[in-house]
Amino acid sequence: MLRLISSANYATHYCTPNSFLTFQRCGYFTQLTQHFTSHSQPPNPGFDSHVYAATLQHHIQNTDFTSATALHSHILRKGGCLDLFAYNILANMYVKAGSVNDALKVFDEMPHRNVISFVTLIQGFSESQRFSEALEFFIRLHREGHELNPFVFTTVLKLLVRMGLGELVWTVHACVYKLGHGTNAFVGTALIDAYSVCGDVGITRDVFDGIVCKDMVAWSGMIGSYAENGGFGEAVELFCQMRVVGFRPNNYTFSGLLKACLGLKALDHGKCVHGCVIKSCYEKDLYVGISLLDLYTTCGDVDDARRVFQEVPKNEVIPWTLMVSRYAQSNHCEKALDMFCRMRQAFVPPNEFTYASVLQVCATMESLVLGKQIHCHVVKVGLDSVVYVSNALMDVYAKCGQIENSMDLFLKSSNRNDVSWNTMIVGYVQLGDGEKALTLFSDMLRCQVQATEVTYSSALCASASLAALEPGHQIHSVTIKTIYDKDTVVGNSLIDMYAKCGSIKNARLVFDKLKQRDVVSWNAMISGYSMHGLGKDALKLFEMMQETKCKPNKLTFVGVLSACSNAGLLDQGHAYFNSMVGDYNIEPCMEHYTCMVWLLGRSGQFDKAVKLIDKIPFEPSAMVWRALLGACVIHNNVELGRISAQHVFEMDPQDEATHVLLSNLYATAKRWGNVASVRKNMKRKGVKKEPGLSWIENQGRVHYFTVGDISHPDMRLINGMLEWLKMRILKAGHVPNCNVVMLDVEDDEKVHLLWVHSERLALAFALVRTPSGSLIRIIKNLRICVDCHATVKLISKVVQREIIVRDMNRFHHFQDGICSCGDYW
């Protein structure tokens, strides 16, 4: 609040001519007259109530409540014959001392009471957060017929704001209007503050315009109201009007104006205001200093922020905390820790917000040791139960891989909020435990905790990681019932979820319905098309993106180049790679080079692929060489594949995928001795080949199948379906490709092994257990083999079903004997 009105302003001044004017201006002429009358005829000639009142006031000003209490005892021994004025000062003394119950006893002992008596108690109850009692005293004041004057209204308006009962401000405002106090500057400023907290700027401006004699506090309050509620331009305009009228800004005015500059992201204007601050000698004011720090740190001007920090008082926790938090939020972790250490050396005790910011640094750095040290310290100072601190601690342990500690803190927390739940859900998602994340999300809704965009986004990420379409559908349905249906962050997560769950059409529907698309929206949709082998759709969407104001970034070109490599669009891939560097000044990263190497290698242009690797300005990663190895397997280039594998083994001797690819390369070339050598090396190194695994969701249950699996309870039905399918596709002209079986056995055995591949078992189960004509979705952990690809194409035509198979690289949409990849994968 800009106007700090306390009962001491009216109830505890000496009755000098100046205080007489103050009482009269605030509507207390009657009470003042009563005071002088009581002094002219003291009940006890030897008892000077005015002297005792003055002494009590002196103790209050010096915060010497011990002496004030002793004086009260002395007064009681003398007979306690205080007048109303002195009684009000005595009650105010106990309120200031934090002894509201003692103030209430004084109130009850008063032979007579006036408005000041009631307001003093109302303020005391309000400060002690005994709001219901404060409200009861206001009702009692009104019921006993005391005057509702400006002092009462300002006190009640503050009380309603503190109680969070903004909707009742209307009723008080109506009473103010009826009694003709709407033009009063004191009441008007209190209404401005109250409506500002409620966010109703329109009515706030009406109140401001209704004040007849606007003072500096009213102007500052209105500027602050605009700045707090997003009316940044209006705040600046009002400031200019205030200067024209002739008022000189104070520290509160500057604070609101700097907040408006921050909201407008107008750093230059903020620096101009800073100049005015220096001319007005407010550069060392705490409020102004904090606003300047907020402006410079948020706008990234660290040097000026540091200069401002040198000027502000160092004995307050707020400037230190602001610097630590801003450094933490901008990932300047070392600077944040240095500032925290300097704060401790300056003997400024950190508060809960300081510790939360330092713990954020620990989470960003993934520094478990430092996080544990801070944890011990907050336990010592008793702040570990504060929700901001406990949430930050959960985040530290989750980011450092100790999610069990996070869960322990979560379960012990007695005041969890939405951030607590979100921290745990995000933690499990980042650790790859999507099932636990979705379970927590369900528990959160069951506990009726209000979910946020972070909650829905994280839950959708969990569904995407599991390729679980049904939970994703349900979460989407929940968001439609909330305000987050059109939220960009949630929309981006929906696009990603649908794309990764095989429903690219739904992903595009969500994309088209987004009112505001950011670069993440475009990237998610382009990557989704690429993942589904729809390269031309991805490139068409990229062309649309270029016509908007949204600029592509590195991830955009990863999606574009991936789309080109997945669809074999060599010329377009070259063009976009060059455009990325020439038109957008984006330096290629390892992912871009990997896409280009795969594109060139998959097209059989190995010389160009090797030359591109040689041109990489940094050490090529295992991912690049593995991409070249994969292309060598497809084209049977044994020698270059061997060299590529050797480069990978130099960086990661335990790489399982490279061992398998090299073994397959040798097996395709019938070099069984080399195959045996690779497998021997794998055994020696302890590297195990990941078994083929496929799964399908049906009626809320996930059914898993491994190669040659016979454990499923429906195995007889599955085998019968497989025999029927085998007969039908052989009639349709299918010839098994035995070369994909990397074993030195007879062809009949190879054909048998082909028909027990995990994806075929999952497909047979789906045909047995799902409704006729429905879409079939299968997830596979490895790359689908050539023969299974050809087989599923024919099956989709025979059974007239759309079949979607997601392997480790991409999606394949099979329908009417055709695959979306165009047999290029």
Secondary structure, DSSP 4 states (H G I P E B T S, - for coil): --S---HHHHHSS---HHHHHHHHHTT-HHHHHHHHHHHHS-SSTT--HHHHHHHHHHHHHTT-HHHHHHHHHHHHHTT----HHHHHHHHHHHHHTT-HHHHHHHHHH-SS--HHHHHHHHHHHHHTT-HHHHHHHHHHHHHTT----HHHHHHHHHHHHHHT-GGGHHHHHHHHHHTT-TT-HHHHHHHHHHHHHHT-HHHHHHHHHH-SS--HHHHHHHHHHHHHTT-HHHHHHHHHHHHHHTPPP-HHHHHHHHHHHHHTT-HHHHHHHHHHHHHTT-TT-HHHHHHHHHHHHHTT-HHHHHHHHHHS-SSSHHHHHHHHHHHHHTT-HHHHHHHHHHHHHTTPPP-HHHHHHHHHHHHHHT-HHHHHHHHHHHHHTT-TTSHHHHHHHHHHHHHTT-HHHHHHHHHH-SS--HHHHHHHHHHHHHTT-HHHHHHHHHHHHHTTPPP-HHHHHHHHHHHHHHT-HHHHHHHHHHHHTSTTTT-HHHHHHHHHHHHHTT-HHHHHHHHHH-SS--HHHHHHHHHHHHHTT-HHHHHHHHHHHHTSSPPP-HHHHHHHHHHHHHHT-HHHHHHHHHHHHHTT-PPP-HHHHHHHHHHHHHTT-HHHHHHHHHH-SSPPPHHHHHHHHHHHHHHT-HHHHHHHHHHHHHH-TT-HHHHHHHHHHHHHTT-HHHHHHHHHHHHHHT--PPPPEEEEEETTEEEEEETT---STTHHHHHHHHHHHHHHHHHTT----GGG--SSS-HHHHHHHHTT-HHHHHHHHHHHHSPTT--EEEEESSPPPHHHHHHHHHHHHHHT--EEEE-SS-EEEEETTEETTTT--
